[in-house]
Amino acid sequence: MSEHATGIEHGKGIPVEDLTADQARQELVRLAEEIAENDRLYHQDDAPVISDADYDALRRRNLAIEERFPELVLGDGPSVQVGAAPASGFGKISHVVPMLSLDNAFNDEDVRDFVGRVRRFLKFDPLMGALAVTAEPKIDGLSLSLRYENGALVYAATRGDGTTGENVTSNARTIKDIPETLEGDVPAVVEIRGEVYMAHKDFQDLNARMEANGGKVFANPRNAAAGSLRQLKSEITASRPLRFFAYAWGEMSEMPSDTQAGMVDCFGTWGFKTNPLMKRCETVDELLAVYHGIEENRAGLDYDIDGVVYKVDRLDLQERLGFVSRSPRWAIAHKFPAEQAFTVLNDIEIQVGRTGALTPVAKLEPITVGGVVVSNATLHNEDYIKGIGQDGEPIRDGKDIRVGDTVKIQRAGDVIPQIVDVDLDKRPADAVMFEFPTVCPACGSHAVREENEKTGRRDAVRRCTGGLICPAQATEKLKHFVSRNAFDIEGFGDKQVDAFYKDGLVMAPADIFTLEERDKRALTKLRNREGWGALSAKNLFEAITARRNIDLHRFIFALGIRHVGEGNAKLLARAYGSWTAFYDAMTAAHDHESDAWAELNDIDGIGHIVAEALVEFFAEDHNRGQLDALLAEVTPQEAEKIDASGSPVAGKTVVFTGSLERMTRDEAKAMAERLGAKVSGSVSKKTDLVVAGPGAGSKLKKAQDLQIEVISEDGWFDLVGA
Ligand code: IVH
């Protein structure tokens, strides 16, 4: 996860209504990065690190800022994207109809608000009769889209980023709840959407088998389902007992029913499993009764659910309601509250991250919370242990956390659990306040909390000052360097980094690329190491060689510069085009009076904090030294140059809305950007052009109100001459 910032303009922790425009801009960038990172951890790595509630809070803050500062909305920000881009390894499939996400309700009041909102939107007053809404369990698995043509399964795709998913067809064919051919009279094109999940019993059996074979076990059924579906070898998926519930659809050449419940009934007759607990309700009280009924019986179900989904039943009303950014206005997920349990805190361990952040981790007496065994919990930082919140306010009524304490653990969804309370009655008489180390446990250097010059407050995070001499920082940096969105070297993961570092084989990134040469000169002899045969060494060297030519944005991201996540690395690569141009600019930008500094800050999406972190990184001699060594081995490729000469949309801000038929959203965005336009997710005074497809709603209206030029998708193709 991204580490805390200490910048001056930074708006973190400031209420949305008090943010200045500059702080809001910074906050939107920071939130976009943090949300994207968490999306990636959740969707690609199946390993989320924050709770659903914290994730939702990030998104809510993002939306609130976007509402206050619509002109600052990022074209590729979180309100425009759903989930994470597809992971590599599988082919990609564009969803003809995007796969969206659901808004959340957390209590009965939120559900009443939802129904009220729907009625107001539709002007559906009580005199018009009942507004039917369905209620069904929210299955805790992963969504899948199945395309059938003339009744035969053509492909199966994961959600991915909502627009493009992974092609997992051969794996899906091994799931017995997914029919190869549909029964009865079915439309020519049918896309069934639903949830792949693993039943409790199957999950336990699978883990027992994995353990018996000496393998790693899955933390919960959702991870097991995701890990099993996204296997590159379908024989492995076939050996995993996956199941599927159908509950939604994408493209349909014909609609077999005009209600939600009717559609799901049809899916049943075509050969799909549908959830037997789905009910059609006519009042909010009925919906809530279904919710509480399902919640009470949750433990008796054979699969994990994390809430109840409500959907407006009539499809004509669904159509009128449409979507707000990434979720339908006609549906909402009513989430179950987080699960809690008490256990004893055995120890507090300090981990050192890539940028030297010291992160405390609670080592717990293992306890089952909501069916999952928990033995670690996050403690965030020093203040959190002391009972002090982000803005200096007391948390847990100011109670500190001590080794030996009985603590209340909360697990929401399948993320790292939190300690939410301490039972003081059970505190051992000899328990002492935790003393947070002021030296790094890995290298012994001083660990300090930097001060924010403007607020005068100390950063919540204590950092090791050891830099390169700190083995923990060095190995974490290397792990980042080889990680999936950076160099992505096959067969070179965390385990290899630790082992090679320990033996002095790879101390810095450049060493990875000289391994083979040193091996040849008998300096390292990988194949003599335990577990390394000639073939595994050869494979590793090949994987390393394959990365000697690397995309510029991956290269920039791999450097692990503070605040430069994947999104910022892409912006930089696109803005500078080549490594030399980027490097020269970063060096020149050290002088804040220079044009280079002004240009860096002018890049849309790059704020002062990021700019400052960049110039600081390039000003450090040891960073330059490592870069020189690395560049002797690898060649960053030129980024795709934007040739906007003669483009009719160069420099214009364009918004795409409604459904597009000739291209996917991603394609539209990429095409516009190639032509030198900036693509934004929302319409404001700064918008120059709106491309509206069928179903366009509020954005189209706003464009008309602001008298902004609106064209159709065909009009777009005519305009750009494609
Ligand atoms: S309806 C347009 N129904 O929840 C919305 N989703 O947060 C279509 N999910 O991506 C989704 N059970 O993976 C729907 N009964 C259910 C569901 C369900 C689980 C998941 C699905 C979706 C996510 C949204």
Residues whose N, C-alpha, C, O or C-beta is under 5 A from the ligand:
A	BS01	IVH	L100 S101 L102 E136 P137 K138 I139 L142 S143 E195 Y247 A248 V309 P328
